[in-house]
Amino acid sequence: LPKQNELVVEPLKKTWVRIRRDDPNAEPIFDDVLYPKVGSLRLKGTRFFLEIREADAVSLRKNGQPLAYQPPGITVQ
């Protein structure tokens, strides 16, 4: 069984985020604007594909460890 990861996306400022799970061509599980103060997005899965409009607008953590975002998009696995 592939290991389950917990991805936490914490908005630092308003920005658009698109997240797909398991397959880079899958329908997004999140495709919207994130706002600070609304709280973090917590997702569980094996792999995530992230696109974020502004790289410095979010703080990412995988299983509690900080994760750097590299435009134009990153894969978390």
N, CA, C and O atoms as a GROMACS GRO file, in nm:
protein
  308
    1LEU      N    1   0.083  -0.120   0.000
    1LEU     CA    2   0.000   0.000   0.000
    1LEU      C    3   0.087   0.125   0.000
    1LEU      O    4   0.180   0.136   0.080
    2PRO      N    5   0.057   0.219  -0.089
    2PRO     CA    6   0.133   0.345  -0.087
    2PRO      C    7   0.107   0.421   0.042
    2PRO      O    8  -0.002   0.415   0.099
    3LYS      N    9   0.208   0.492   0.086
    3LYS     CA   10   0.198   0.568   0.210
    3LYS      C   11   0.103   0.686   0.192
    3LYS      O   12   0.107   0.756   0.091
    4GLN      N   13   0.017   0.707   0.292
    4GLN     CA   14  -0.072   0.823   0.290
    4GLN      C   15   0.006   0.944   0.341
    4GLN      O   16   0.072   0.936   0.444
    5ASN      N   17  -0.002   1.053   0.270
    5ASN     CA   18   0.058   1.178   0.313
    5ASN      C   19  -0.052   1.273   0.358
    5ASN      O   20  -0.164   1.268   0.308
    6GLU      N   21  -0.017   1.359   0.452
    6GLU     CA   22  -0.108   1.468   0.487
    6GLU      C   23  -0.045   1.596   0.435
    6GLU      O   24   0.067   1.632   0.472
    7LEU      N   25  -0.117   1.665   0.350
    7LEU     CA   26  -0.072   1.792   0.295
    7LEU      C   27  -0.154   1.903   0.360
    7LEU      O   28  -0.276   1.897   0.363
    8VAL      N   29  -0.083   2.004   0.411
    8VAL     CA   30  -0.151   2.120   0.471
    8VAL      C   31  -0.113   2.242   0.388
    8VAL      O   32   0.005   2.275   0.373
    9VAL      N   33  -0.215   2.309   0.334
    9VAL     CA   34  -0.195   2.431   0.255
    9VAL      C   35  -0.250   2.545   0.339
    9VAL      O   36  -0.370   2.554   0.362
   10GLU      N   37  -0.162   2.632   0.384
   10GLU     CA   38  -0.204   2.744   0.468
   10GLU      C   39  -0.187   2.875   0.391
   10GLU      O   40  -0.075   2.913   0.358
   11PRO      N   41  -0.299   2.944   0.362
   11PRO     CA   42  -0.289   3.070   0.287
   11PRO      C   43  -0.230   3.182   0.371
   11PRO      O   44  -0.276   3.207   0.482
   12LEU      N   45  -0.129   3.249   0.318
   12LEU     CA   46  -0.070   3.365   0.384
   12LEU      C   47  -0.130   3.494   0.329
   12LEU      O   48  -0.135   3.595   0.397
   13LYS      N   49  -0.174   3.488   0.204
   13LYS     CA   50  -0.250   3.597   0.145
   13LYS      C   51  -0.343   3.537   0.040
   13LYS      O   52  -0.327   3.422   0.000
   14LYS      N   53  -0.439   3.616  -0.003
   14LYS     CA   54  -0.540   3.566  -0.098
   14LYS      C   55  -0.472   3.521  -0.226
   14LYS      O   56  -0.396   3.597  -0.286
   15THR      N   57  -0.499   3.398  -0.268
   15THR     CA   58  -0.442   3.349  -0.392
   15THR      C   59  -0.525   3.233  -0.446
   15THR      O   60  -0.598   3.168  -0.371
   16TRP      N   61  -0.512   3.209  -0.575
   16TRP     CA   62  -0.581   3.098  -0.641
   16TRP      C   63  -0.496   2.973  -0.632
   16TRP      O   64  -0.374   2.978  -0.650
   17VAL      N   65  -0.561   2.860  -0.602
   17VAL     CA   66  -0.492   2.732  -0.586
   17VAL      C   67  -0.572   2.624  -0.659
   17VAL      O   68  -0.695   2.621  -0.653
   18ARG      N   69  -0.500   2.535  -0.729
   18ARG     CA   70  -0.564   2.417  -0.789
   18ARG      C   71  -0.487   2.295  -0.741
   18ARG      O   72  -0.364   2.291  -0.749
   19ILE      N   73  -0.560   2.196  -0.691
   19ILE     CA   74  -0.498   2.075  -0.639
   19ILE      C   75  -0.566   1.954  -0.701
   19ILE      O   76  -0.688   1.943  -0.702
   20ARG      N   77  -0.484   1.864  -0.753
   20ARG     CA   78  -0.534   1.736  -0.803
   20ARG      C   79  -0.471   1.626  -0.719
   20ARG      O   80  -0.359   1.641  -0.669
   21ARG      N   81  -0.544   1.514  -0.703
   21ARG     CA   82  -0.493   1.403  -0.624
   21ARG      C   83  -0.466   1.283  -0.715
   21ARG      O   84  -0.548   1.249  -0.801
   22ASP      N   85  -0.350   1.220  -0.695
   22ASP     CA   86  -0.311   1.093  -0.758
   22ASP      C   87  -0.273   1.102  -0.906
   22ASP      O   88  -0.180   1.034  -0.949
   23ASP      N   89  -0.344   1.183  -0.984
   23ASP     CA   90  -0.320   1.187  -1.128
   23ASP      C   91  -0.317   1.333  -1.172
   23ASP      O   92  -0.410   1.408  -1.142
   24PRO      N   93  -0.210   1.375  -1.244
   24PRO     CA   94  -0.201   1.517  -1.284
   24PRO      C   95  -0.312   1.559  -1.380
   24PRO      O   96  -0.334   1.678  -1.399
   25ASN      N   97  -0.382   1.462  -1.440
   25ASN     CA   98  -0.491   1.496  -1.532
   25ASN      C   99  -0.629   1.475  -1.471
   25ASN      O  100  -0.730   1.491  -1.539
   26ALA      N  101  -0.633   1.439  -1.343
   26ALA     CA  102  -0.761   1.416  -1.275
   26ALA      C  103  -0.836   1.547  -1.259
   26ALA      O  104  -0.778   1.656  -1.268
   27GLU      N  105  -0.965   1.536  -1.234
   27GLU     CA  106  -1.044   1.654  -1.199
   27GLU      C  107  -0.985   1.711  -1.070
   27GLU      O  108  -0.952   1.636  -0.978
   28PRO      N  109  -0.972   1.844  -1.060
   28PRO     CA  110  -0.920   1.902  -0.936
   28PRO      C  111  -1.010   1.871  -0.816
   28PRO      O  112  -1.132   1.871  -0.828
   29ILE      N  113  -0.948   1.844  -0.700
   29ILE     CA  114  -1.026   1.828  -0.578
   29ILE      C  115  -1.044   1.965  -0.512
   29ILE      O  116  -1.130   1.982  -0.426
   30PHE      N  117  -0.961   2.062  -0.553
   30PHE     CA  118  -0.977   2.200  -0.507
   30PHE      C  119  -0.934   2.291  -0.621
   30PHE      O  120  -0.825   2.273  -0.675
   31ASP      N  121  -1.016   2.388  -0.657
   31ASP     CA  122  -0.983   2.482  -0.765
   31ASP      C  123  -1.055   2.612  -0.733
   31ASP      O  124  -1.165   2.638  -0.782
   32ASP      N  125  -0.991   2.695  -0.650
   32ASP     CA  126  -1.060   2.813  -0.600
   32ASP      C  127  -0.959   2.907  -0.537
   32ASP      O  128  -0.838   2.881  -0.535
   33VAL      N  129  -1.011   3.018  -0.484
   33VAL     CA  130  -0.928   3.115  -0.415
   33VAL      C  131  -0.923   3.077  -0.267
   33VAL      O  132  -1.025   3.045  -0.206
   34LEU      N  133  -0.802   3.080  -0.211
   34LEU     CA  134  -0.785   3.060  -0.067
   34LEU      C  135  -0.764   3.196  -0.003
   34LEU      O  136  -0.699   3.284  -0.059
   35TYR      N  137  -0.821   3.212   0.115
   35TYR     CA  138  -0.809   3.339   0.188
   35TYR      C  139  -0.741   3.313   0.322
   35TYR      O  140  -0.768   3.213   0.388
   36PRO      N  141  -0.651   3.404   0.363
   36PRO     CA  142  -0.594   3.390   0.496
   36PRO      C  143  -0.704   3.405   0.601
   36PRO      O  144  -0.808   3.464   0.572
   37LYS      N  145  -0.683   3.355   0.717
   37LYS     CA  146  -0.776   3.364   0.829
   37LYS      C  147  -0.894   3.267   0.815
   37LYS      O  148  -0.970   3.250   0.910
   38VAL      N  149  -0.909   3.203   0.700
   38VAL     CA  150  -1.019   3.107   0.684
   38VAL      C  151  -0.975   2.971   0.737
   38VAL      O  152  -1.058   2.885   0.768
   39GLY      N  153  -0.845   2.951   0.748
   39GLY     CA  154  -0.794   2.824   0.797
   39GLY      C  155  -0.723   2.748   0.688
   39GLY      O  156  -0.732   2.781   0.570
   40SER      N  157  -0.652   2.645   0.730
   40SER     CA  158  -0.572   2.566   0.637
   40SER      C  159  -0.658   2.463   0.566
   40SER      O  160  -0.764   2.422   0.614
   41LEU      N  161  -0.611   2.423   0.449
   41LEU     CA  162  -0.669   2.313   0.374
   41LEU      C  163  -0.588   2.190   0.414
   41LEU      O  164  -0.466   2.188   0.396
   42ARG      N  165  -0.654   2.088   0.467
   42ARG     CA  166  -0.584   1.964   0.507
   42ARG      C  167  -0.632   1.852   0.417
   42ARG      O  168  -0.752   1.823   0.411
   43LEU      N  169  -0.539   1.789   0.348
   43LEU     CA  170  -0.574   1.685   0.251
   43LEU      C  171  -0.493   1.559   0.280
   43LEU      O  172  -0.378   1.565   0.323
   44LYS      N  173  -0.556   1.445   0.256
   44LYS     CA  174  -0.485   1.319   0.271
   44LYS      C  175  -0.486   1.246   0.138
   44LYS      O  176  -0.587   1.243   0.067
   45GLY      N  177  -0.372   1.186   0.104
   45GLY     CA  178  -0.362   1.111  -0.020
   45GLY      C  179  -0.218   1.070  -0.044
   45GLY      O  180  -0.129   1.105   0.033
   46THR      N  181  -0.196   0.996  -0.151
   46THR     CA  182  -0.062   0.948  -0.182
   46THR      C  183   0.018   1.054  -0.256
   46THR      O  184   0.132   1.083  -0.220
   47ARG      N  185  -0.043   1.114  -0.359
   47ARG     CA  186   0.027   1.217  -0.438
   47ARG      C  187  -0.068   1.332  -0.465
   47ARG      O  188  -0.189   1.314  -0.483
   48PHE      N  189  -0.010   1.453  -0.466
   48PHE     CA  190  -0.087   1.572  -0.499
   48PHE      C  191  -0.013   1.652  -0.605
   48PHE      O  192   0.110   1.652  -0.610
   49PHE      N  193  -0.089   1.718  -0.690
   49PHE     CA  194  -0.033   1.805  -0.793
   49PHE      C  195  -0.089   1.944  -0.767
   49PHE      O  196  -0.210   1.966  -0.774
   50LEU      N  197   0.000   2.038  -0.737
   50LEU     CA  198  -0.041   2.171  -0.695
   50LEU      C  199  -0.002   2.276  -0.797
   50LEU      O  200   0.108   2.275  -0.852
   51GLU      N  201  -0.095   2.368  -0.821
   51GLU     CA  202  -0.066   2.489  -0.898
   51GLU      C  203  -0.112   2.605  -0.809
   51GLU      O  204  -0.226   2.607  -0.762
   52ILE      N  205  -0.022   2.700  -0.788
   52ILE     CA  206  -0.054   2.814  -0.702
   52ILE      C  207  -0.014   2.940  -0.776
   52ILE      O  208   0.098   2.951  -0.827
   53ARG      N  209  -0.106   3.037  -0.783
   53ARG     CA  210  -0.080   3.157  -0.862
   53ARG      C  211   0.042   3.232  -0.811
   53ARG      O  212   0.126   3.274  -0.891
   54GLU      N  213   0.054   3.250  -0.680
   54GLU     CA  214   0.170   3.322  -0.624
   54GLU      C  215   0.242   3.230  -0.527
   54GLU      O  216   0.185   3.187  -0.426
   55ALA      N  217   0.367   3.200  -0.557
   55ALA     CA  218   0.443   3.102  -0.479
   55ALA      C  219   0.455   3.141  -0.332
   55ALA      O  220   0.459   3.054  -0.245
   56ASP      N  221   0.461   3.271  -0.303
   56ASP     CA  222   0.481   3.313  -0.163
   56ASP      C  223   0.349   3.334  -0.089
   56ASP      O  224   0.348   3.383   0.024
   57ALA      N  225   0.237   3.299  -0.152
   57ALA     CA  226   0.107   3.324  -0.091
   57ALA      C  227   0.060   3.212   0.001
   57ALA      O  228  -0.037   3.228   0.074
   58VAL      N  229   0.130   3.099  -0.002
   58VAL     CA  230   0.090   2.987   0.083
   58VAL      C  231   0.211   2.928   0.154
   58VAL      O  232   0.325   2.940   0.109
   59SER      N  233   0.182   2.865   0.267
   59SER     CA  234   0.281   2.786   0.339
   59SER      C  235   0.236   2.640   0.323
   59SER      O  236   0.121   2.607   0.351
   60LEU      N  237   0.327   2.554   0.279
   60LEU     CA  238   0.294   2.413   0.257
   60LEU      C  239   0.368   2.325   0.356
   60LEU      O  240   0.484   2.349   0.388
   61ARG      N  241   0.297   2.222   0.406
   61ARG     CA  242   0.361   2.122   0.491
   61ARG      C  243   0.315   1.984   0.448
   61ARG      O  244   0.196   1.961   0.424
   62LYS      N  245   0.410   1.893   0.438
   62LYS     CA  246   0.378   1.754   0.410
   62LYS      C  247   0.417   1.674   0.533
   62LYS      O  248   0.534   1.673   0.573
   63ASN      N  249   0.319   1.608   0.595
   63ASN     CA  250   0.342   1.529   0.716
   63ASN      C  251   0.416   1.611   0.821
   63ASN      O  252   0.504   1.560   0.891
   64GLY      N  253   0.380   1.739   0.833
   64GLY     CA  254   0.437   1.826   0.934
   64GLY      C  255   0.567   1.896   0.895
   64GLY      O  256   0.612   1.986   0.966
   65GLN      N  257   0.627   1.856   0.783
   65GLN     CA  258   0.754   1.916   0.739
   65GLN      C  259   0.727   2.027   0.637
   65GLN      O  260   0.645   2.010   0.548
   66PRO      N  261   0.797   2.141   0.650
   66PRO     CA  262   0.779   2.248   0.552
   66PRO      C  263   0.819   2.201   0.412
   66PRO      O  264   0.910   2.120   0.395
   67LEU      N  265   0.750   2.253   0.315
   67LEU     CA  266   0.770   2.215   0.176
   67LEU      C  267   0.783   2.342   0.093
   67LEU      O  268   0.703   2.435   0.109
   68ALA      N  269   0.882   2.348   0.006
   68ALA     CA  270   0.899   2.466  -0.079
   68ALA      C  271   0.814   2.451  -0.204
   68ALA      O  272   0.806   2.343  -0.263
   69TYR      N  273   0.750   2.559  -0.245
   69TYR     CA  274   0.673   2.558  -0.370
   69TYR      C  275   0.759   2.612  -0.482
   69TYR      O  276   0.820   2.718  -0.469
   70GLN      N  277   0.764   2.539  -0.592
   70GLN     CA  278   0.839   2.583  -0.709
   70GLN      C  279   0.742   2.605  -0.826
   70GLN      O  280   0.681   2.509  -0.873
   71PRO      N  281   0.726   2.729  -0.872
   71PRO     CA  282   0.640   2.751  -0.989
   71PRO      C  283   0.699   2.677  -1.109
   71PRO      O  284   0.820   2.657  -1.113
   72PRO      N  285   0.619   2.637  -1.206
   72PRO     CA  286   0.475   2.663  -1.219
   72PRO      C  287   0.388   2.565  -1.141
   72PRO      O  288   0.267   2.587  -1.130
   73GLY      N  289   0.444   2.458  -1.088
   73GLY     CA  290   0.363   2.362  -1.013
   73GLY      C  291   0.452   2.257  -0.952
   73GLY      O  292   0.564   2.235  -1.000
   74ILE      N  293   0.404   2.191  -0.847
   74ILE     CA  294   0.484   2.085  -0.786
   74ILE      C  295   0.401   1.960  -0.765
   74ILE      O  296   0.279   1.965  -0.757
   75THR      N  297   0.472   1.848  -0.757
   75THR     CA  298   0.412   1.720  -0.722
   75THR      C  299   0.456   1.688  -0.580
   75THR      O  300   0.575   1.695  -0.549
   76VAL      N  301   0.362   1.653  -0.495
   76VAL     CA  302   0.392   1.612  -0.359
   76VAL      C  303   0.362   1.462  -0.351
   76VAL      O  304   0.250   1.419  -0.378
   77GLN      N  305   0.465   1.384  -0.314
   77GLN     CA  306   0.442   1.239  -0.302
   77GLN      C  307   0.524   1.181  -0.190
   77GLN      O  308   0.517   1.060  -0.165
   0.00000   0.00000   0.00000
